[in-house]
């Protein structure tokens, strides 16, 4: 029995020697984030950081997507339920801060589209391998939401401010090769090799001197932590307010009206 079994089925953590493989596990919904998955993501990186045997983490998605972003049924719930929204905002904070603080290096294996929170998870990882056919996108604004835990926090440290504004405002897909060119991911690889190359990188990390690697990650992430500290409070307050926007309500209603009647 694994110490992480309570996170199933939405989040699967498997142990491969000193490597922990974290899989977003809602493949029937393209790993879109629902309340359970979001809440478990808010816990997992703190627990991984406390795992004395973990030397590297690989995060990926089950099936053909990394993550398609927020589940519209979940968004519908958040527009109507104040308590659920408060929990979600608190969990959003925890996802960002726990990934930034996690002592164990995180390698993203971006096996398919990484949208919304999926895009944020890639940006908060330390090294990213991306499938040739995959893309990133942060469409929060277009949907009617503020991207509190997304591109506006991290992207200005990774690419030019002008490009960060363009992709955050418009939400356009960023193809894999373009993502690598502008500094959002490290490597673009054939679709069939994403997991193998991410695992090979994790294995190299796991063999490095543990304390020096962790301290070096901490030094580098102090830059990211300062950016997060400066922006996160305002960003989360703005996102909370945006859940009540008429634009989001209209987009959620439009999506739900197209779903088959149960």
N, C-alpha and C positions, 0 to 999 in steps of 0.2 A: 504493500500500500504506500502510495506517495504522499508526502506532506502537503501536496497541492491538490489532492483529489477533490477537496471541497469547492474548488473553483470550476469544476466541470458542471455541465457539458459546454458552457459558452466559451470557456477558456481552458485550454489543455496545456499543462506544463509537464514535459517529459524530461527525464534525466538521462543524459548520455555521457557517462563519466563526469568530468567537471563542467560539462556544458549543459545548460538548461534551455530547452527548446519550447518557446511559448507560441501557441497556435490559437489565433482567433478562430472560433469553431462554430460559426453559423453559416455553413456553405450554401444552404438553401436560400439564404437572404444575402448572398455575396458578402457575408461577414459584416453586414450593417450593424451598427451599435444599437442595442436595446438597453433597457434599464439594468438588467442583470449583467450583461457584458461590460457596460460602462462602470458599474460598481466594482466588478472584479478587477478591471484594469486599474482602478484606483488603489487596490490593495497589493497587486502582485509584485510591483517593483520594490516596494519596501520589504516585502518578504524575501524576494530574491537577494536583495542587498544584505539581509541578515543570514542568508544561507552560507554557512562557513565552507561548504564544499564547492560552491559555485565559483567558477573562474571566468566564465563567459556566458552570454545569453544570446540566443538567436530568436528573433520574433518574425512570424510569418502568418499567412492566412490559409485556412483550409479551402480546398477546391480551386476555383479559377480566379479568385480575387484576393487581394490583401485585405481591403475593407472598402465597401461602397459608401461609407459615411453613416449618417444618422438614419435609423429606421423611422419612417414617417408615422407609424403607429405610436412610437415612442415620442416623437415630436408633438403629436396630437395630445398625448397624455400630459406633456410638460406645459402646454398652453392652457390646460384646464385645472391642473393640480398644483397648488402652491407648495405643498410639502415635498412632492416629487421633484419640483423644480429646485427647491433649496438643496435637496440631497444631490441633485445632478450638478449644481454649481459647485458645491463642496467637493464632489468627486472629480470634477474637471480640474480644480486646483490641485488635488492630490495627484492626479495623473501627471501633470506637468512637473510639480515640485519633486515627486518621487523619482521620476525618470532623470531629472537633472541631478539629483542627489545620489542616485544609485551608484554604489562603489564598483559594481561589476560592469565591464564594458558590454554594450548592447550592439549587436549586428542585426540589421534589418534585411530580410530576404523578401524583397518586394516582388511577389510572384504574379501579381495582376494589379488592376486599378487600385490606387490608394487615394481615397477621396475623403474630405472632411477630417474627422478624427484620425482616419487611417493615414492621411497625409501628415497630420501632426505627429503621429507616432514615428513616422519615418524621419521627420525633421529633428525629433528629440533623441533619435538613436545616434550611436557614435560612428558607425561605418555602415554604408548601405550598398547592397547589391540589387540591381533592378533588372527585371526581365525586359527584353527588347520590345515586347508588345505592350508593356504596361504604361500607365501614365499616372501622374499626380494631379490633383485638383483640390482647391479649397473654395467651394461655391457658397459658403455661408451667406455672403452679402446678397447674392442673387436670389437665395431662398427667402431672405428676410431676417437673417440672424447676424449677430456680431461674432466673429471668429475669435473668441476669447482665449482659447487654448491652441490656436492654429498659427497659420503663416505670419500674421502681423507681429507675433511675439518673437519668433525664431528666424524668420527669413532675412531680416535686415542684417543679421550676422553672417549669413551664408551667401548672399548675392547683393547686387546693388539695391539701394533703397527704391530707385525708380522701377526696377523689375518687380520688387516685392509689392509695391503699390499696384502695378498693373495686374498681377496675378491674384492679389487679394481682392481688388475691386471687382474685376470682371469674372473671376472664377474659371478662366479658360483652362482646359486640360493642358498639362505640360508633358509632352512625350518623353520617353526615357532618355533619348539622346540629348534632347534639349535640357532636361533636368541635370544631366551630368555636365554639360557645357557651362551651365550657370552656377554650378556648385551645390546643388540640392542633393545629389547622390554621388557616391564614389565611383561605382562601376556599373556599366551596362553589359549584360551577358545574355547568351541565348536562353530562351525560356526554360529549356530542359536542364540548365546548369545552375539556376539561381540558388537552389537549396544546397547543392554540393559545394559551390564556391563560398557561400556564406558559412557553411560548417567548416570548411577548410580554414577560413579566416579565424573563426572562433577557436579552432584547435591551435592555431599559432598563438593567439592571445592567451589561451589557457596555459601555454608552456612558458610564458614570460614570467620574470620575477614578480610575484603577486603584489607586494606592497609598493614597489616602484611604479608598476602599471597603474594601480589604483590612485596613488598620489599624483601621477601625471595626468590621469583623467580628471581628478579634482581640480588641479591647476587650470586646465583648459576650460572646464565647466564653470569656473568662477566667472568667466566672461558671460556665459549664458545665464548664470544665476543672477547676475546684476541686471541683465536685461529683463528677466522674468520678474524680479522684485520691483523694478521700476514701472512695469506695465500691467501686471496681472490683476491687481485690485480694480483698477479702472476697467480693464477688459471684461472681467467677470460681472461687474455691476452693469456694464453696457449690454452684455449678452443676456443677463437676467431680464433687463428691460425689453430687449428685442423679442423675447418669447411672446410678448403680448402685442407685437406689431400686426397691423391688419394684413401686411404683405405676407408674413409667415402663415397667418390663418388661411389666407386665400390659396397659397401654394399647397398647404396640407390638405385642405378640402378638395382641391383639384386632383391631387394624387389619390386620395381615398375614394373619390367618386369613380375612379377607373378600376378599382379593385373588384374582383368577383364577389357577389353577395354570398354570404355563408348560409 
